[in-house]
Amino acid sequence: MAIIITDECINCGACEPECPNTAIYEGAEEWNYTTGTSLEEGEVTLPNGKVVNTTVAQTPISDEVYFIAPDKCTECMGFHEEPQCAAVCPVDCCVPDEDHEETEEELVQKQAFLHN
């Protein structure tokens, strides 16, 4: 499953530079699918079947605290042994997102898709 940042976040920003997928953004920041990935510009179908335009600005998931774009989160599979956001978070607010459950195989496939 993806990781989520809870509202206990103190906005320290320690997690953002650690994400190999550039899936972590400061609260209220728009994001897109191409930043930090190898995805080509234009319309693509994500491994979960969702069709997106990779360059279109996406609405921030949170206006107040850092957030993780679940479609870009691979729990650091293919890069590290554990999610780096959780490893560096001083208040332990990077936790599994039960609304976005994925198997290890799905996470590895997503990592390969994002960084082909």
N, C-alpha and C positions, 0 to 999 in steps of 0.2 A: 504494500500500500504506500501511497505517497506520505509525505510528512506535512504536518500543519504547524503553524506557529500560533500558539494560544494568545489570548489577550493579557496574559501575564508578562508578555514581552516588554522589556524596558527600552526598546529602540536603541540598543547599543551598537548594532550593525556588525557584530562579530561574525554572524553567519553568512552574510551576503557574499564576501569575497571567497568563501570556502566552497561555494556551490559550483561543481564542474559543469553544470548544465545552464548556469545563469537563470535559475528558476526562482531566485529569491529577490524580492523587490521591496523598497521602502514604501511604507504606507502612502496611499494616494498616487503612487507612480503607475503610469500606463506601461504596458509591456507588450512584447510580441514574440512570436515563435522563432524568428531567425536569430535574434541576439543570443550569442553563446552556443549556437548549434550549427550543424552543416546543412540544415534544411534550405532548399532552394526557395527563391522568392516566388510567391503566387499561391495558388490553391493546392493543398495537399490533403490526403486522408490520413489521419493519425492512426496508430495501431488500435485504438479503441473504437475506430469507425467514424469518429467525428471529422467532418470536413471543415477546414479552416483556411483562411488566407494568411500566410505566414508573416506578412509585413504589416497587416492592419493592426493598429493600436487596440489593445484589449483593455477593458475596464479594470481598474484596480480591484482586487479581492477584499482589501481592507483600506480604510481611509485613515486609520489610526496607528496601526503597528505594521511591522514588516510582515510580508506574506509570501507564500510559496505557490507558484502556478502548478497545480497538480499534473497537468498534461506534460510538463517538462521535468517533473521530479522522478528520478529513478532510484531514490534512496542511496545514491552514489554507486550503485551497481556498475561494475565495469571500470570503476575508478578507485574505490576505496573499500575497505572491509566493513565500514559502518558509515551511516549518514554523518557527514562532517558538520552540518549545521547543529545537530544534537551534541556532537562531541565538543564543540566550542561554546555552546550556549551557557552563559553563567547562571541563568535562572531556570534551566531545564524546561523551556517552553516549546521546544521542537519535539513534537510527539507524533506517533502514527495517526494518520487521518482515516478514521474508520468509514468515512463517506467515499473514500477512493481506495478500495482494497484491490491489490494486485498481487499475483504470485511472483516468486523470484524469476521464473521464466518470462513472465510478461514484462517485468522491469528490465531484464537483460535485452529483450526484444526492443523495448522502447529506447534503451540506451543506444543500441545499434542503429535504430531508425533516426534518432536525433543527431548521431555523429558518424554517419556512413562514410 
